[in-house]
Amino acid sequence: MNINGEKPTAERSLRVEINLYYDLHLPAVCPAPLLIALHGYGANKRQMMREARLMAPDNFAIASLQGFHQHIKEPKETGGPLGFAFGWLTNFKSEESVAVHHQALLDLIDTLVNEGVAGEQRIFLLGFSQTCALNFRFAFTHADKLRGVIGICGGLPGDWETSELYRPTEAAVLYLSGSRDEFYPPARVADYLERLKLRARDVEVRSHDAAHEYVPSMREDVREWLSRQNQ
């Protein structure tokens, strides 16, 4: 009881089901290598599909998964008339967002492998900005699921050195940064090669003349790297 004789407020929860949406691009021949592309904060699956198609080799299937936290933005901010904008994390119980992200990727991979779209040993994961650290969490927690993981202009998990969830992986890692990135400047990412090599044998880290953005040289790097890793 509190001072007024009332029972204290108790926080409770309900478990509900939500729909997650993704766009799928199919090559001429399937099963195919699969690139799962995840947009950053404030973007959407359509925008990320456009980027992914500029990066993936022609023989790749591409799945662009949309974030599950929606917010409203003006159409001029989202590059289209619909004003759809999504993110992946919140400050409130962020571990629940991480769990949804992991389960969504596991279900998406299983679905596309079972449908004959993707080859089980040829799954690649790409993330920009907010999804970079999220994807690294997934890649090193589910260490046998991916052939490769690509991070662009993003960070490492905050518990990278301390968490017991992360395991060594044979998946290859490509990390691209921008020399003018205001969120992840060179000083912040300078030790990423060394830190990623704590758990991955095949790591490449490259810097580009870019801000917090995609630039043509990044797209070329990703395309070349995916072609090489898929051999």
Backbone as a chain_set.jsonl record, in Angstrom:
{"seq": "MNINGEKPTAERSLRVEINLYYDLHLPAVCPAPLLIALHGYGANKRQMMREARLMAPDNFAIASLQGFHQHIKEPKETGGPLGFAFGWLTNFKSEESVAVHHQALLDLIDTLVNEGVAGEQRIFLLGFSQTCALNFRFAFTHADKLRGVIGICGGLPGDWETSELYRPTEAAVLYLSGSRDEFYPPARVADYLERLKLRARDVEVRSHDAAHEYVPSMREDVREWLSRQNQ", "coords": {"N": [[0.837, -1.191, 0.0], [0.431, 2.306, -0.714], [0.964, 5.682, 0.514], [-1.588, 6.692, 0.443], [-3.176, 4.539, 0.77], [-3.544, 3.061, -1.506], [-2.988, 0.384, -3.823], [0.239, -0.36, -5.178], [1.212, 0.538, -8.547], [1.464, -1.905, -11.064], [3.573, -3.101, -13.582], [2.699, -4.802, -16.492], [2.61, -7.197, -19.216], [1.623, -7.982, -22.599], [1.565, -10.54, -25.04], [1.724, -10.244, -28.455], [1.057, -10.689, -31.962], [2.804, -9.501, -34.797], [2.97, -8.208, -38.157], [5.705, -8.348, -40.338], [7.289, -6.749, -43.055], [8.656, -7.306, -46.3], [10.482, -6.683, -49.321], [11.075, -8.546, -52.274], [13.465, -9.517, -54.577], [14.032, -11.433, -57.407], [16.459, -13.398, -59.117], [17.316, -14.704, -62.424], [17.782, -17.412, -62.091], [17.1, -19.778, -59.62], [17.657, -22.031, -56.818], [19.481, -19.292, -55.343], [22.34, -17.261, -54.448], [21.752, -15.226, -51.596], [21.097, -11.927, -50.655], [20.325, -10.263, -47.811], [19.052, -7.238, -47.022], [19.134, -4.51, -44.861], [17.694, -1.505, -43.944], [18.663, 1.764, -42.616], [17.922, 3.915, -39.752], [14.883, 5.657, -40.08], [14.383, 5.149, -42.751], [13.112, 2.958, -45.377], [11.875, -0.189, -46.729], [11.685, -0.037, -49.521], [13.469, 1.978, -50.31], [15.848, 0.758, -49.45], [15.921, -1.514, -51.018], [16.388, -0.406, -53.54], [19.013, 0.513, -53.176], [20.322, -1.921, -52.574], [20.075, -3.344, -54.954], [21.844, -1.995, -56.527], [24.172, -2.853, -55.491], [24.342, -5.668, -55.327], [25.489, -8.566, -57.102], [24.291, -9.701, -60.344], [23.248, -12.285, -60.237], [22.19, -12.664, -57.734], [19.604, -13.21, -55.333], [17.537, -10.86, -53.614], [16.452, -9.695, -50.53], [14.694, -7.222, -48.965], [14.207, -6.175, -45.893], [11.863, -4.619, -43.772], [11.989, -2.289, -41.074], [10.489, -2.528, -37.76], [9.549, -0.546, -36.124], [7.568, 2.039, -36.614], [7.462, 5.445, -37.687], [6.191, 8.749, -38.304], [7.039, 10.73, -41.05], [7.642, 13.644, -43.007], [6.745, 13.603, -46.494], [8.776, 14.728, -48.151], [11.052, 14.154, -46.737], [11.43, 11.459, -46.96], [11.796, 10.726, -49.538], [9.694, 10.076, -51.221], [6.125, 9.791, -51.988], [4.677, 8.632, -49.901], [5.597, 8.814, -47.272], [6.615, 6.912, -45.458], [8.472, 5.76, -42.717], [10.89, 4.01, -40.861], [12.314, 2.308, -38.0], [14.56, 0.317, -35.942], [15.192, -0.03, -33.288], [14.424, 0.886, -29.871], [14.74, 3.022, -26.986], [13.444, 1.976, -24.842], [13.373, -1.002, -23.232], [15.299, -2.278, -24.989], [16.4, -4.759, -25.508], [14.297, -6.365, -26.266], [13.69, -5.461, -28.816], [16.011, -6.28, -30.118], [15.68, -9.051, -29.942], [13.401, -9.423, -31.551], [14.419, -8.601, -34.027], [16.387, -10.619, -34.444], [14.758, -12.949, -34.556], [13.15, -12.347, -36.73], [15.011, -12.373, -38.849], [15.895, -15.054, -38.748], [13.484, -16.404, -39.351], [12.959, -15.347, -41.891], [15.165, -16.266, -43.39], [14.762, -19.076, -43.178], [12.278, -19.291, -44.493], [12.846, -18.44, -47.16], [14.819, -20.217, -47.936], [13.427, -22.668, -47.739], [11.497, -22.241, -49.676], [12.96, -22.48, -51.946], [14.245, -20.291, -52.971], [16.69, -19.345, -51.995], [20.057, -20.471, -51.537], [21.118, -22.513, -48.905], [23.685, -22.281, -47.786], [24.553, -19.89, -48.697], [24.016, -17.233, -47.722], [23.893, -13.815, -47.226], [24.272, -10.851, -45.287], [23.389, -7.488, -44.997], [23.814, -4.275, -43.57], [22.988, -0.884, -42.822], [24.066, 1.908, -40.983], [21.997, 2.165, -38.276], [21.315, -0.566, -38.348], [23.708, -1.845, -38.568], [25.237, -2.572, -36.195], [23.244, -4.166, -35.055], [23.074, -6.235, -36.937], [25.633, -7.335, -36.708], [25.396, -8.331, -34.107], [23.559, -10.381, -34.625], [24.989, -11.973, -36.496], [27.148, -12.979, -35.041], [25.958, -14.198, -32.939], [24.294, -16.163, -34.039], [26.163, -18.035, -35.341], [26.519, -19.819, -37.434], [24.859, -19.277, -39.543], [25.316, -17.518, -41.668], [27.019, -16.667, -44.718], [28.37, -14.347, -45.121], [28.758, -10.991, -43.796], [27.934, -7.574, -44.001], [28.731, -4.346, -43.024], [27.874, -0.936, -43.051], [28.814, 2.306, -42.417], [28.221, 2.249, -39.607], [28.034, 0.955, -36.201], [29.721, -1.177, -33.731], [28.398, -3.762, -31.576], [27.544, -2.623, -28.282], [28.302, -4.264, -26.216], [30.376, -5.779, -27.15], [32.949, -6.789, -26.409], [32.376, -7.999, -23.997], [30.071, -9.631, -23.862], [28.778, -12.926, -23.528], [27.332, -14.119, -25.461], [28.215, -13.941, -28.068], [29.86, -15.711, -30.643], [32.747, -17.222, -32.246], [32.937, -17.029, -35.823], [32.794, -18.425, -39.123], [31.914, -16.85, -41.101], [32.504, -14.324, -43.509], [33.547, -10.898, -43.14], [32.778, -7.595, -44.04], [33.491, -4.259, -43.61], [32.569, -0.954, -44.111], [33.411, 2.444, -44.007], [32.868, 6.035, -43.713], [34.983, 8.733, -44.445], [34.202, 11.25, -43.773], [32.111, 10.936, -42.067], [29.801, 12.012, -39.766], [28.709, 10.717, -37.589], [30.024, 8.273, -37.232], [32.977, 8.782, -37.178], [36.433, 8.661, -38.449], [38.153, 8.353, -36.173], [36.544, 7.035, -34.361], [36.071, 4.536, -35.481], [38.515, 3.417, -35.843], [39.713, 1.19, -34.644], [38.215, -0.965, -35.459], [38.86, -3.082, -37.209], [40.715, -4.645, -35.772], [39.094, -5.29, -33.557], [36.912, -6.681, -34.679], [38.241, -8.902, -35.604], [38.548, -10.375, -33.362], [36.637, -12.32, -33.338], [36.169, -13.148, -35.909], [37.664, -14.574, -38.75], [38.078, -13.778, -41.401], [38.21, -10.674, -42.3], [37.572, -7.521, -43.68], [38.24, -4.1, -43.799], [37.386, -0.949, -44.894], [37.866, 2.45, -45.856], [36.022, 5.223, -47.143], [35.67, 8.149, -49.203], [33.336, 9.785, -47.926], [30.314, 10.921, -46.356], [27.81, 10.279, -43.867], [26.481, 8.06, -45.515], [25.619, 6.348, -48.618], [27.922, 5.831, -51.225], [29.084, 5.792, -54.67], [31.569, 4.351, -54.806], [31.455, 2.72, -52.562], [29.339, 1.029, -53.221], [30.468, -0.314, -55.388], [32.562, -1.636, -54.086], [31.132, -3.397, -52.413], [29.77, -4.979, -54.296], [31.918, -6.215, -55.666], [33.094, -7.611, -53.523], [31.008, -9.339, -52.719], [30.781, -10.915, -55.019], [33.245, -12.195, -54.994], [33.187, -13.574, -52.523], [31.175, -15.363, -53.002], [32.162, -17.273, -54.667]], "CA": [[0.0, 0.0, 0.0], [1.147, 3.561, -0.637], [0.554, 6.55, 1.603], [-3.024, 6.929, 0.344], [-3.876, 3.28, 0.898], [-3.731, 2.437, -2.816], [-1.993, -0.619, -4.204], [1.188, 0.189, -6.152], [1.0, 0.188, -9.948], [2.294, -3.013, -11.54], [3.73, -3.18, -15.035], [2.449, -6.126, -17.049], [2.812, -7.216, -20.665], [0.843, -8.891, -23.434], [2.282, -11.023, -26.219], [0.899, -10.106, -29.641], [1.73, -11.011, -33.217], [2.839, -8.403, -35.756], [3.437, -8.542, -39.493], [6.866, -7.648, -40.852], [7.176, -6.711, -44.508], [9.904, -7.251, -47.051], [10.427, -6.768, -50.778], [11.916, -9.644, -52.746], [13.902, -9.489, -55.972], [14.495, -12.757, -57.812], [17.256, -13.481, -60.341], [16.788, -15.626, -63.428], [17.945, -18.8, -61.658], [17.051, -20.05, -58.178], [18.143, -21.274, -55.676], [20.51, -18.313, -55.642], [22.871, -16.574, -53.268], [20.759, -14.274, -51.094], [21.511, -10.763, -49.878], [19.287, -9.648, -46.991], [19.484, -5.853, -46.849], [18.364, -3.812, -43.841], [17.88, -0.057, -43.999], [18.949, 2.465, -41.377], [16.828, 4.625, -39.092], [14.166, 6.662, -40.855], [14.23, 4.751, -44.152], [12.12, 1.908, -45.568], [12.318, -1.319, -47.544], [11.8, 0.346, -50.93], [14.743, 2.672, -50.469], [16.964, -0.168, -49.292], [15.96, -2.386, -52.187], [17.073, 0.321, -54.615], [20.452, 0.476, -52.895], [20.829, -3.301, -52.647], [20.17, -3.756, -56.36], [23.054, -1.378, -57.065], [25.328, -3.5, -54.87], [24.371, -7.121, -55.474], [25.682, -9.128, -58.442], [23.026, -9.984, -61.03], [22.722, -13.62, -59.942], [21.747, -12.708, -56.344], [18.285, -12.819, -54.844], [17.646, -9.788, -52.618], [15.3, -9.458, -49.66], [14.826, -5.976, -48.222], [13.309, -6.283, -44.757], [11.523, -3.316, -43.214], [11.985, -2.185, -39.626], [9.189, -2.759, -37.14], [9.119, 0.632, -35.377], [7.208, 3.046, -37.612], [7.183, 6.815, -37.276], [5.707, 9.572, -39.409], [7.927, 11.766, -41.556], [7.113, 14.335, -44.174], [7.156, 12.938, -47.744], [10.033, 15.254, -48.685], [12.153, 13.575, -45.977], [11.551, 10.022, -47.219], [12.071, 10.497, -50.946], [8.528, 9.537, -51.925], [4.855, 10.399, -51.593], [3.96, 7.928, -48.847], [6.043, 9.232, -45.959], [6.879, 5.791, -44.561], [9.8, 5.759, -42.114], [10.941, 2.926, -39.878], [13.537, 2.05, -37.268], [14.724, -1.044, -35.438], [15.462, -0.045, -31.849], [13.943, 1.954, -29.006], [15.444, 3.062, -25.701], [12.652, 1.224, -23.875], [13.533, -2.456, -23.357], [15.929, -2.497, -26.301], [16.673, -6.185, -25.713], [13.155, -6.953, -26.96], [13.871, -5.14, -30.234], [17.066, -7.168, -30.619], [15.102, -10.392, -30.094], [12.528, -9.406, -32.734], [15.325, -8.552, -35.186], [16.976, -11.949, -34.627], [13.743, -13.912, -34.972], [12.729, -11.999, -38.088], [16.015, -12.864, -39.79], [15.844, -16.516, -38.768], [12.28, -16.816, -40.072], [13.114, -14.974, -43.301], [16.105, -17.217, -43.995], [14.091, -20.372, -43.294], [11.228, -19.19, -45.511], [13.382, -18.34, -48.518], [15.503, -21.483, -48.224], [12.396, -23.695, -47.946], [10.807, -21.952, -50.941], [13.875, -22.697, -53.06], [14.771, -19.017, -53.461], [18.066, -19.14, -51.563], [20.89, -21.599, -51.132], [21.275, -22.432, -47.452], [25.05, -21.913, -47.422], [24.925, -18.681, -49.452], [23.216, -16.142, -47.178], [24.679, -12.633, -46.869], [23.474, -9.871, -44.551], [23.923, -6.142, -45.139], [23.127, -3.277, -42.773], [23.487, 0.49, -42.86], [23.823, 2.75, -39.815], [21.431, 1.526, -37.087], [21.279, -2.029, -38.453], [25.064, -2.401, -38.62], [25.51, -3.274, -34.933], [22.238, -5.219, -34.912], [23.452, -7.37, -37.785], [26.791, -7.983, -36.096], [24.864, -9.136, -33.003], [22.976, -11.595, -35.195], [25.994, -12.796, -37.169], [28.04, -13.634, -34.086], [25.128, -15.022, -32.058], [23.92, -17.306, -34.878], [27.437, -18.01, -36.052], [26.554, -20.755, -38.557], [23.755, -18.966, -40.455], [25.659, -16.606, -42.754], [28.274, -16.763, -45.484], [29.067, -13.082, -44.971], [27.999, -9.868, -43.241], [28.46, -6.285, -44.446], [28.291, -3.194, -42.26], [28.212, 0.332, -43.681], [28.579, 3.527, -41.632], [27.552, 1.917, -38.357], [28.886, 0.629, -35.072], [29.77, -2.514, -33.166], [27.573, -3.867, -30.361], [28.142, -2.02, -27.113], [28.839, -5.315, -25.34], [31.158, -6.628, -28.051], [34.033, -7.469, -25.71], [31.968, -8.59, -22.711], [28.945, -10.559, -23.929], [29.073, -14.344, -23.752], [26.457, -14.612, -26.527], [28.872, -13.909, -29.369], [30.757, -16.837, -30.887], [33.526, -17.109, -33.481], [32.21, -17.438, -37.015], [33.518, -18.541, -40.38], [31.369, -15.86, -42.029], [33.388, -13.212, -43.842], [33.045, -9.599, -42.701], [33.213, -6.385, -44.748], [33.018, -3.046, -42.945], [32.877, 0.259, -44.868], [33.157, 3.674, -43.268], [33.047, 7.281, -44.435], [36.001, 9.592, -43.826], [33.533, 12.467, -43.316], [30.903, 10.527, -41.344], [29.698, 12.76, -38.515], [28.286, 9.817, -36.519], [31.074, 7.263, -37.059], [34.181, 9.355, -37.801], [37.587, 7.759, -38.464], [38.686, 8.059, -34.838], [35.657, 6.097, -33.662], [36.102, 3.201, -36.096], [39.911, 3.095, -36.157], [40.102, -0.134, -34.134], [37.201, -1.965, -35.807], [39.483, -4.272, -37.804], [41.256, -5.443, -34.673], [38.018, -5.777, -32.697], [36.153, -7.696, -35.407], [39.068, -10.097, -35.721], [38.446, -11.174, -32.148], [35.713, -13.446, -33.537], [36.056, -13.495, -37.333], [38.98, -14.769, -39.365], [38.126, -13.076, -42.682], [37.671, -9.332, -42.074], [38.1, -6.424, -44.481], [37.744, -2.788, -43.371], [37.802, 0.045, -45.884], [37.341, 3.804, -45.694], [35.671, 5.895, -48.396], [35.428, 9.593, -49.135], [31.882, 9.839, -47.805], [29.707, 11.267, -45.08], [26.971, 9.167, -43.409], [25.742, 7.88, -46.764], [26.16, 5.436, -49.616], [28.547, 6.488, -52.377], [29.339, 4.787, -55.707], [32.708, 3.475, -54.529], [31.001, 1.703, -51.613], [28.537, 0.048, -53.97], [31.406, -1.128, -56.164], [33.26, -2.51, -53.136], [30.224, -4.463, -51.973], [29.527, -5.885, -55.431], [33.127, -7.02, -55.877], [33.272, -8.494, -52.369], [29.992, -10.398, -52.783], [31.15, -11.821, -56.114], [34.394, -12.991, -54.558], [32.79, -14.467, -51.432], [30.23, -16.365, -53.506], [32.846, -18.231, -55.546]], "C": [[0.883, 1.257, 0.0], [0.541, 4.434, 0.45], [-0.946, 6.821, 1.617], [-3.839, 5.647, 0.462], [-4.125, 2.567, -0.403], [-2.643, 1.408, -3.059], [-1.039, -0.019, -5.238], [0.869, -0.288, -7.567], [1.974, -0.906, -10.366], [2.369, -2.982, -13.058], [3.541, -4.617, -15.484], [2.65, -6.059, -18.558], [1.864, -8.208, -21.311], [1.714, -9.319, -24.599], [1.332, -10.975, -27.414], [1.731, -10.45, -30.87], [1.682, -9.802, -34.133], [3.296, -8.937, -37.11], [4.67, -7.707, -39.81], [6.864, -7.792, -42.364], [8.551, -6.65, -45.157], [9.605, -7.306, -48.539], [11.429, -7.826, -51.225], [12.198, -9.48, -54.231], [14.501, -10.841, -56.321], [15.342, -12.672, -59.075], [16.652, -14.493, -61.306], [16.809, -17.066, -62.944], [17.915, -18.864, -60.13], [17.14, -21.559, -57.965], [19.366, -20.429, -56.042], [21.168, -17.858, -54.345], [21.898, -15.463, -52.876], [21.44, -13.161, -50.31], [20.291, -10.227, -49.14], [19.784, -8.259, -46.62], [18.557, -5.137, -45.87], [18.721, -2.33, -43.835], [18.249, 0.508, -42.633], [17.723, 3.166, -40.83], [16.206, 5.658, -40.036], [13.98, 6.334, -42.317], [13.162, 3.665, -44.248], [12.652, 0.872, -46.543], [12.485, -0.956, -49.017], [13.123, 1.045, -51.196], [15.914, 1.697, -50.394], [17.046, -1.145, -50.454], [16.651, -1.694, -53.355], [18.585, 0.285, -54.415], [21.022, -0.925, -53.096], [20.978, -3.757, -54.093], [21.366, -3.125, -57.059], [24.316, -2.066, -56.554], [25.449, -4.981, -55.196], [24.683, -7.535, -56.913], [24.351, -9.587, -59.029], [22.419, -11.332, -60.668], [22.222, -13.756, -58.505], [20.25, -12.464, -56.224], [18.495, -11.766, -53.759], [16.341, -9.717, -51.839], [15.572, -8.193, -48.856], [13.772, -5.953, -47.131], [13.109, -4.911, -44.124], [11.497, -3.35, -41.69], [10.588, -2.226, -39.044], [8.739, -1.615, -36.243], [8.839, 1.755, -36.385], [7.053, 4.413, -36.961], [6.853, 7.639, -38.512], [6.755, 10.618, -39.768], [7.26, 12.428, -42.75], [7.593, 13.637, -45.45], [8.483, 13.426, -48.29], [11.248, 14.674, -47.976], [12.4, 12.114, -46.34], [11.744, 9.694, -48.695], [10.9, 9.927, -51.721], [7.25, 10.101, -51.359], [4.22, 9.787, -50.354], [4.384, 8.329, -47.439], [6.259, 8.106, -44.976], [8.311, 5.878, -44.027], [9.805, 4.771, -40.956], [12.303, 2.872, -39.195], [13.492, 0.662, -36.665], [14.864, -1.137, -33.929], [14.713, 1.082, -31.148], [14.769, 1.928, -27.722], [14.734, 2.227, -24.647], [12.775, -0.267, -24.16], [14.132, -2.834, -24.718], [16.235, -3.969, -26.569], [15.517, -6.887, -26.414], [13.221, -6.659, -28.456], [14.932, -6.027, -30.856], [16.509, -8.564, -30.859], [14.188, -10.466, -31.313], [13.365, -9.399, -34.009], [15.908, -9.931, -35.474], [15.935, -12.936, -35.155], [13.257, -13.628, -36.387], [13.719, -12.519, -39.117], [16.012, -14.385, -39.879], [14.646, -17.012, -39.565], [12.386, -16.501, -41.557], [14.048, -15.937, -44.015], [15.439, -18.566, -44.195], [13.048, -20.363, -44.406], [11.817, -19.237, -46.912], [14.201, -19.568, -48.907], [14.477, -22.564, -48.536], [11.619, -23.483, -49.24], [11.701, -22.171, -52.154], [14.421, -21.42, -53.655], [16.268, -18.924, -53.196], [18.763, -20.457, -51.276], [21.266, -21.453, -49.672], [22.662, -21.971, -47.028], [25.503, -20.63, -48.123], [24.059, -17.492, -49.035], [24.14, -15.018, -46.737], [23.742, -11.597, -46.25], [24.157, -8.516, -44.623], [23.116, -5.181, -44.284], [23.801, -1.926, -42.874], [23.116, 1.197, -41.562], [23.256, 1.946, -38.644], [21.48, 0.002, -37.157], [22.67, -2.66, -38.525], [25.366, -3.198, -37.352], [24.51, -4.391, -34.702], [22.619, -6.45, -35.72], [24.692, -8.088, -37.261], [26.349, -8.826, -34.896], [24.313, -10.462, -33.529], [24.061, -12.527, -35.726], [26.854, -13.573, -36.182], [27.281, -14.38, -32.997], [24.715, -16.3, -32.776], [25.068, -17.529, -35.871], [27.495, -18.91, -37.273], [25.521, -20.425, -39.626], [24.186, -18.222, -41.714], [26.959, -17.0, -43.444], [29.081, -15.472, -45.316], [28.152, -12.01, -44.419], [28.721, -8.574, -43.593], [27.877, -5.185, -43.573], [28.774, -1.916, -42.922], [27.829, 1.471, -42.744], [27.804, 3.255, -40.344], [28.547, 1.487, -37.305], [28.953, -0.85, -34.769], [28.837, -2.569, -31.958], [28.298, -3.281, -29.155], [28.765, -3.022, -26.169], [29.737, -6.277, -26.107], [32.235, -7.432, -27.316], [33.555, -8.283, -24.508], [30.881, -9.655, -22.808], [29.418, -11.991, -24.19], [28.206, -14.935, -24.864], [27.184, -14.76, -27.856], [29.908, -15.023, -29.49], [31.604, -16.574, -32.123], [32.721, -17.629, -34.664], [33.151, -17.563, -38.199], [32.99, -17.566, -41.418], [32.389, -14.75, -42.266], [32.72, -11.892, -43.454], [33.643, -8.493, -43.57], [32.629, -5.19, -44.011], [33.503, -1.832, -43.728], [32.507, 1.487, -44.055], [33.356, 4.88, -44.172], [34.033, 8.19, -43.719], [35.413, 10.899, -43.316], [32.244, 12.158, -42.55], [30.862, 11.231, -39.989], [29.303, 11.887, -37.336], [29.348, 8.759, -36.203], [32.342, 7.753, -37.759], [35.361, 8.392, -37.705], [38.126, 7.408, -37.089], [37.837, 7.019, -34.107], [35.788, 4.681, -34.201], [37.52, 2.701, -36.333], [40.319, 1.702, -35.71], [39.13, -1.242, -34.52], [37.801, -3.221, -36.422], [39.982, -5.2, -36.703], [40.134, -6.053, -33.836], [37.181, -6.848, -33.387], [36.938, -9.0, -35.52], [39.126, -10.905, -34.426], [37.602, -12.42, -32.39], [35.539, -13.848, -35.003], [37.442, -13.552, -37.951], [39.152, -13.908, -40.608], [37.444, -11.72, -42.527], [38.358, -8.341, -43.001], [37.431, -5.133, -44.026], [38.283, -1.751, -44.349], [37.129, 1.38, -45.604], [37.108, 4.435, -47.058], [35.511, 7.392, -48.152], [33.917, 9.805, -49.125], [31.506, 10.373, -46.436], [28.904, 10.054, -44.609], [26.0, 8.835, -44.536], [26.335, 6.73, -47.558], [26.801, 6.279, -50.717], [28.893, 5.414, -53.402], [30.5, 3.846, -55.405], [32.362, 2.402, -53.505], [30.22, 0.612, -52.33], [29.439, -0.88, -54.779], [32.157, -2.102, -55.263], [32.384, -3.69, -52.726], [29.989, -5.463, -53.088], [30.725, -6.794, -55.676], [33.311, -8.033, -54.761], [32.267, -9.64, -52.399], [30.331, -11.4, -53.893], [32.278, -12.741, -55.691], [34.005, -14.0, -53.479], [31.854, -15.581, -51.906], [30.89, -17.404, -54.408], [33.017, -19.592, -54.881]], "O": [[1.943, 1.279, 0.626], [-0.303, 3.976, 1.22], [-1.516, 7.139, 2.66], [-5.056, 5.664, 0.275], [-4.84, 1.566, -0.427], [-1.522, 1.538, -2.567], [-1.471, 0.756, -6.091], [0.325, -1.375, -7.76], [3.164, -0.839, -10.059], [1.35, -2.854, -13.736], [4.143, -5.537, -14.932], [2.839, -4.977, -19.113], [1.372, -9.139, -20.674], [2.52, -8.531, -25.092], [0.265, -11.588, -27.391], [2.96, -10.494, -30.812], [0.647, -9.145, -34.243], [3.931, -9.989, -37.193], [4.681, -6.498, -39.578], [6.484, -8.836, -42.894], [9.479, -6.03, -44.638], [8.612, -7.894, -48.967], [12.494, -7.982, -50.628], [11.281, -9.324, -55.037], [15.378, -11.338, -55.614], [14.987, -11.952, -60.009], [15.6, -15.07, -61.032], [15.956, -17.864, -63.336], [18.607, -18.111, -59.445], [16.735, -22.314, -58.85], [20.162, -20.786, -56.91], [20.611, -18.05, -53.264], [21.29, -14.834, -53.742], [22.251, -13.415, -49.42], [19.329, -9.786, -49.769], [20.823, -8.121, -45.974], [17.337, -5.157, -46.034], [19.889, -1.954, -43.736], [18.16, -0.184, -41.619], [16.624, 3.034, -41.369], [16.908, 6.424, -40.696], [13.465, 7.164, -43.065], [12.391, 3.469, -43.308], [13.733, 1.028, -47.11], [13.346, -1.519, -49.693], [13.812, 0.75, -52.172], [16.859, 1.792, -51.177], [18.141, -1.561, -50.832], [17.417, -2.326, -54.083], [19.342, 0.057, -55.358], [22.074, -1.094, -53.712], [21.917, -4.484, -54.417], [21.851, -3.647, -58.063], [25.398, -1.885, -57.112], [26.561, -5.493, -55.326], [24.187, -6.91, -57.85], [23.395, -9.832, -58.293], [21.206, -11.511, -60.779], [21.862, -14.858, -58.09], [19.692, -11.619, -56.924], [19.513, -11.778, -53.067], [15.259, -9.684, -52.424], [16.573, -8.109, -48.145], [12.591, -5.738, -47.4], [14.056, -4.142, -43.962], [11.04, -4.323, -41.091], [9.61, -1.986, -39.751], [7.662, -1.69, -35.653], [9.767, 2.345, -36.939], [6.576, 4.526, -35.831], [7.199, 7.261, -39.631], [7.289, 11.304, -38.896], [6.414, 11.83, -43.416], [8.715, 13.133, -45.493], [9.249, 12.634, -48.838], [12.35, 14.689, -48.524], [13.474, 11.585, -46.054], [11.844, 8.524, -49.066], [11.099, 9.345, -52.788], [7.277, 10.815, -50.357], [3.294, 10.379, -49.798], [3.597, 8.194, -46.502], [6.105, 8.308, -43.771], [9.254, 6.05, -44.8], [8.857, 4.7, -40.174], [13.308, 3.329, -39.74], [12.526, -0.079, -36.844], [14.675, -2.208, -33.352], [14.405, 2.107, -31.757], [15.416, 0.928, -27.413], [15.35, 1.812, -23.665], [12.333, -0.742, -25.206], [13.548, -3.601, -25.484], [16.319, -4.384, -27.725], [15.726, -7.897, -27.086], [12.852, -7.502, -29.274], [14.78, -6.478, -31.991], [16.83, -9.195, -31.866], [14.198, -11.465, -32.032], [13.053, -10.112, -34.962], [15.923, -10.367, -36.625], [16.206, -13.676, -36.101], [12.984, -14.552, -37.154], [13.314, -13.05, -40.151], [16.115, -14.943, -40.971], [14.773, -17.939, -40.366], [11.952, -17.295, -42.393], [13.754, -16.378, -45.126], [15.541, -19.147, -45.275], [12.947, -21.32, -45.174], [11.342, -19.991, -47.761], [14.268, -19.919, -50.085], [14.642, -23.305, -49.505], [11.135, -24.444, -49.836], [11.233, -22.055, -53.287], [15.006, -21.449, -54.738], [17.029, -18.483, -54.057], [18.146, -21.426, -50.834], [21.69, -20.379, -49.245], [22.794, -21.323, -45.99], [26.693, -20.318, -48.142], [23.448, -16.83, -49.874], [25.068, -15.243, -45.96], [22.578, -11.482, -46.634], [25.351, -8.398, -44.349], [21.887, -5.246, -44.261], [25.022, -1.83, -42.995], [21.981, 1.095, -41.097], [23.969, 1.123, -38.071], [21.667, -0.656, -36.134], [22.792, -3.885, -38.541], [25.714, -4.376, -37.432], [24.878, -5.456, -34.205], [22.499, -7.576, -35.239], [24.79, -9.311, -37.358], [26.872, -9.921, -34.689], [24.563, -11.524, -32.959], [24.054, -13.725, -35.442], [27.247, -14.706, -36.461], [27.884, -15.114, -32.214], [24.775, -17.389, -32.205], [24.95, -17.249, -37.064], [28.419, -18.791, -38.078], [25.322, -21.225, -40.54], [23.493, -18.286, -42.729], [27.863, -17.58, -42.842], [30.311, -15.49, -45.362], [26.93, -12.092, -44.548], [29.945, -8.482, -43.502], [26.66, -5.104, -43.403], [29.938, -1.812, -43.311], [26.676, 1.59, -42.329], [26.841, 3.957, -40.033], [29.757, 1.631, -37.484], [28.336, -1.671, -35.447], [28.519, -1.531, -31.377], [29.513, -3.424, -29.02], [29.661, -2.676, -25.399], [29.844, -7.451, -25.753], [32.408, -8.623, -27.576], [34.272, -9.173, -24.05], [30.778, -10.503, -21.922], [30.339, -12.225, -24.973], [28.326, -16.119, -25.178], [26.819, -15.601, -28.678], [30.713, -15.254, -28.587], [31.212, -15.772, -32.971], [31.923, -18.556, -34.525], [34.177, -16.887, -38.266], [33.555, -17.46, -42.507], [33.053, -14.295, -41.335], [31.494, -11.782, -43.441], [34.85, -8.456, -43.806], [31.417, -5.111, -43.808], [34.698, -1.689, -43.983], [31.419, 1.56, -43.484], [33.933, 4.772, -45.254], [33.924, 8.393, -42.51], [36.045, 11.59, -42.516], [31.385, 13.027, -42.404], [31.765, 11.072, -39.168], [29.534, 12.269, -36.189], [29.544, 8.396, -35.043], [32.736, 7.219, -38.795], [35.301, 7.413, -36.962], [38.521, 6.264, -36.862], [38.357, 6.22, -33.328], [35.632, 3.719, -33.449], [37.707, 1.66, -36.963], [41.185, 1.088, -36.333], [39.202, -2.343, -33.974], [37.3, -4.32, -36.181], [39.699, -6.398, -36.711], [40.221, -7.217, -33.446], [36.781, -7.822, -32.749], [36.35, -10.082, -35.531], [39.693, -11.997, -34.4], [37.805, -13.45, -31.747], [34.822, -14.805, -35.295], [38.284, -12.688, -37.704], [40.232, -13.37, -40.851], [36.22, -11.634, -42.617], [39.585, -8.322, -43.097], [36.21, -5.073, -43.883], [39.487, -1.684, -44.598], [35.977, 1.435, -45.173], [37.872, 4.224, -47.999], [35.249, 7.832, -47.032], [33.296, 9.982, -50.173], [32.28, 10.287, -45.483], [29.27, 8.92, -44.915], [24.847, 9.267, -44.524], [27.399, 6.205, -47.229], [26.27, 7.325, -51.092], [28.987, 4.239, -53.047], [30.423, 2.658, -55.719], [32.903, 1.297, -53.558], [30.416, -0.577, -52.078], [29.201, -2.086, -54.847], [32.364, -3.258, -55.63], [32.837, -4.835, -52.696], [30.007, -6.67, -52.851], [30.567, -7.999, -55.87], [33.648, -9.188, -55.02], [32.627, -10.787, -52.135], [30.178, -12.607, -53.706], [32.264, -13.933, -55.998], [34.442, -15.15, -53.516], [31.763, -16.629, -51.266], [30.22, -18.329, -54.867], [33.572, -20.51, -55.486]]}, "num_chains": 1, "name": "protein.A"}
